[in-house]
Every structure is written in C-alpha cells, then in structure tokens.
C-alpha cells in the first residue's frame, strides 16, 4: 500500500509541476511575467521553451507508462 501512495504522490506532484510550468510559460509569452533587465523577446522565447518542454514531458510520460 505504501508503494502505491508514493507513486500516486509522485504523479500528483508531477501534474502540479506541469500545470505551473504551463502557467509560467503562458505568462512569459503574454508579457504578463517579465524578467527585469532581460529584453521582452528573450522572455517570450523562454516562455515558448518552457511550454514546449512541458508538452514533451507529458508526451514522454504517456509513452513511458
């Protein structure tokens, strides 16, 4: 039973992390979240990198299970 609880907790934490990553990436793309002293275009590109990385993570997780 303990092993299933740890696995469920790990999956839940991973899902929350993906949601947070998508939120932060979207905020960077929409210029809602800007990084001081960094040009806006760099922030936007970084936002897309975060979004694409999150999507790749989801795809890899699906194929891994």
Biotite code that builds the C-alpha atoms (Angstrom):
import biotite.structure as struc

atoms = struc.array([
    struc.Atom([0.000, 0.000, 0.000], chain_id="A", res_id=1, res_name="UNK", atom_name="CA", element="C"),
    struc.Atom([2.819, 2.415, 0.826], chain_id="A", res_id=2, res_name="UNK", atom_name="CA", element="C"),
    struc.Atom([4.370, 1.976, -2.639], chain_id="A", res_id=3, res_name="UNK", atom_name="CA", element="C"),
    struc.Atom([1.091, 2.943, -4.327], chain_id="A", res_id=4, res_name="UNK", atom_name="CA", element="C"),
    struc.Atom([0.775, 6.024, -2.125], chain_id="A", res_id=5, res_name="UNK", atom_name="CA", element="C"),
    struc.Atom([4.308, 7.148, -3.055], chain_id="A", res_id=6, res_name="UNK", atom_name="CA", element="C"),
    struc.Atom([3.584, 6.557, -6.748], chain_id="A", res_id=7, res_name="UNK", atom_name="CA", element="C"),
    struc.Atom([0.310, 8.478, -6.555], chain_id="A", res_id=8, res_name="UNK", atom_name="CA", element="C"),
    struc.Atom([2.007, 11.336, -4.712], chain_id="A", res_id=9, res_name="UNK", atom_name="CA", element="C"),
    struc.Atom([4.776, 11.456, -7.320], chain_id="A", res_id=10, res_name="UNK", atom_name="CA", element="C"),
    struc.Atom([2.288, 11.591, -10.180], chain_id="A", res_id=11, res_name="UNK", atom_name="CA", element="C"),
    struc.Atom([0.270, 14.298, -8.422], chain_id="A", res_id=12, res_name="UNK", atom_name="CA", element="C"),
    struc.Atom([3.389, 16.395, -7.823], chain_id="A", res_id=13, res_name="UNK", atom_name="CA", element="C"),
    struc.Atom([4.416, 15.927, -11.477], chain_id="A", res_id=14, res_name="UNK", atom_name="CA", element="C"),
    struc.Atom([0.965, 17.054, -12.702], chain_id="A", res_id=15, res_name="UNK", atom_name="CA", element="C"),
    struc.Atom([1.089, 20.139, -10.485], chain_id="A", res_id=16, res_name="UNK", atom_name="CA", element="C"),
    struc.Atom([4.569, 20.920, -11.818], chain_id="A", res_id=17, res_name="UNK", atom_name="CA", element="C"),
    struc.Atom([3.375, 20.659, -15.421], chain_id="A", res_id=18, res_name="UNK", atom_name="CA", element="C"),
    struc.Atom([0.417, 22.960, -14.700], chain_id="A", res_id=19, res_name="UNK", atom_name="CA", element="C"),
    struc.Atom([2.702, 25.512, -13.046], chain_id="A", res_id=20, res_name="UNK", atom_name="CA", element="C"),
    struc.Atom([5.166, 25.317, -15.943], chain_id="A", res_id=21, res_name="UNK", atom_name="CA", element="C"),
    struc.Atom([2.401, 25.889, -18.483], chain_id="A", res_id=22, res_name="UNK", atom_name="CA", element="C"),
    struc.Atom([1.094, 28.834, -16.466], chain_id="A", res_id=23, res_name="UNK", atom_name="CA", element="C"),
    struc.Atom([4.508, 30.469, -16.147], chain_id="A", res_id=24, res_name="UNK", atom_name="CA", element="C"),
    struc.Atom([5.306, 29.854, -19.821], chain_id="A", res_id=25, res_name="UNK", atom_name="CA", element="C"),
    struc.Atom([1.997, 31.378, -20.900], chain_id="A", res_id=26, res_name="UNK", atom_name="CA", element="C"),
    struc.Atom([2.560, 34.401, -18.676], chain_id="A", res_id=27, res_name="UNK", atom_name="CA", element="C"),
    struc.Atom([6.011, 34.905, -20.199], chain_id="A", res_id=28, res_name="UNK", atom_name="CA", element="C"),
    struc.Atom([4.634, 34.649, -23.746], chain_id="A", res_id=29, res_name="UNK", atom_name="CA", element="C"),
    struc.Atom([1.829, 37.125, -22.996], chain_id="A", res_id=30, res_name="UNK", atom_name="CA", element="C"),
    struc.Atom([4.315, 39.538, -21.327], chain_id="A", res_id=31, res_name="UNK", atom_name="CA", element="C"),
    struc.Atom([2.406, 39.293, -18.059], chain_id="A", res_id=32, res_name="UNK", atom_name="CA", element="C"),
    struc.Atom([5.540, 37.947, -16.408], chain_id="A", res_id=33, res_name="UNK", atom_name="CA", element="C"),
    struc.Atom([8.625, 39.886, -17.449], chain_id="A", res_id=34, res_name="UNK", atom_name="CA", element="C"),
    struc.Atom([12.154, 39.350, -16.191], chain_id="A", res_id=35, res_name="UNK", atom_name="CA", element="C"),
    struc.Atom([13.877, 42.608, -15.188], chain_id="A", res_id=36, res_name="UNK", atom_name="CA", element="C"),
    struc.Atom([16.913, 43.606, -17.284], chain_id="A", res_id=37, res_name="UNK", atom_name="CA", element="C"),
    struc.Atom([16.068, 40.969, -19.940], chain_id="A", res_id=38, res_name="UNK", atom_name="CA", element="C"),
    struc.Atom([14.625, 42.040, -23.315], chain_id="A", res_id=39, res_name="UNK", atom_name="CA", element="C"),
    struc.Atom([10.997, 41.081, -23.875], chain_id="A", res_id=40, res_name="UNK", atom_name="CA", element="C"),
    struc.Atom([11.827, 38.901, -26.894], chain_id="A", res_id=41, res_name="UNK", atom_name="CA", element="C"),
    struc.Atom([14.141, 36.756, -24.763], chain_id="A", res_id=42, res_name="UNK", atom_name="CA", element="C"),
    struc.Atom([11.365, 36.339, -22.199], chain_id="A", res_id=43, res_name="UNK", atom_name="CA", element="C"),
    struc.Atom([8.883, 35.352, -24.904], chain_id="A", res_id=44, res_name="UNK", atom_name="CA", element="C"),
    struc.Atom([11.265, 32.799, -26.412], chain_id="A", res_id=45, res_name="UNK", atom_name="CA", element="C"),
    struc.Atom([11.959, 31.435, -22.921], chain_id="A", res_id=46, res_name="UNK", atom_name="CA", element="C"),
    struc.Atom([8.216, 31.100, -22.371], chain_id="A", res_id=47, res_name="UNK", atom_name="CA", element="C"),
    struc.Atom([7.917, 29.018, -25.545], chain_id="A", res_id=48, res_name="UNK", atom_name="CA", element="C"),
    struc.Atom([10.824, 26.835, -24.415], chain_id="A", res_id=49, res_name="UNK", atom_name="CA", element="C"),
    struc.Atom([9.019, 26.213, -21.117], chain_id="A", res_id=50, res_name="UNK", atom_name="CA", element="C"),
    struc.Atom([5.742, 25.370, -22.904], chain_id="A", res_id=51, res_name="UNK", atom_name="CA", element="C"),
    struc.Atom([7.421, 23.019, -25.397], chain_id="A", res_id=52, res_name="UNK", atom_name="CA", element="C"),
    struc.Atom([9.415, 21.358, -22.610], chain_id="A", res_id=53, res_name="UNK", atom_name="CA", element="C"),
    struc.Atom([6.231, 20.778, -20.622], chain_id="A", res_id=54, res_name="UNK", atom_name="CA", element="C"),
    struc.Atom([4.459, 19.263, -23.614], chain_id="A", res_id=55, res_name="UNK", atom_name="CA", element="C"),
    struc.Atom([7.421, 16.983, -24.340], chain_id="A", res_id=56, res_name="UNK", atom_name="CA", element="C"),
    struc.Atom([7.402, 15.932, -20.686], chain_id="A", res_id=57, res_name="UNK", atom_name="CA", element="C"),
    struc.Atom([3.720, 14.989, -20.918], chain_id="A", res_id=58, res_name="UNK", atom_name="CA", element="C"),
    struc.Atom([4.270, 13.027, -24.143], chain_id="A", res_id=59, res_name="UNK", atom_name="CA", element="C"),
    struc.Atom([7.250, 11.158, -22.683], chain_id="A", res_id=60, res_name="UNK", atom_name="CA", element="C"),
    struc.Atom([5.271, 10.344, -19.542], chain_id="A", res_id=61, res_name="UNK", atom_name="CA", element="C"),
    struc.Atom([2.393, 8.940, -21.611], chain_id="A", res_id=62, res_name="UNK", atom_name="CA", element="C"),
    struc.Atom([4.683, 6.719, -23.684], chain_id="A", res_id=63, res_name="UNK", atom_name="CA", element="C"),
    struc.Atom([6.642, 5.656, -20.599], chain_id="A", res_id=64, res_name="UNK", atom_name="CA", element="C"),
    struc.Atom([3.544, 4.229, -18.875], chain_id="A", res_id=65, res_name="UNK", atom_name="CA", element="C"),
])
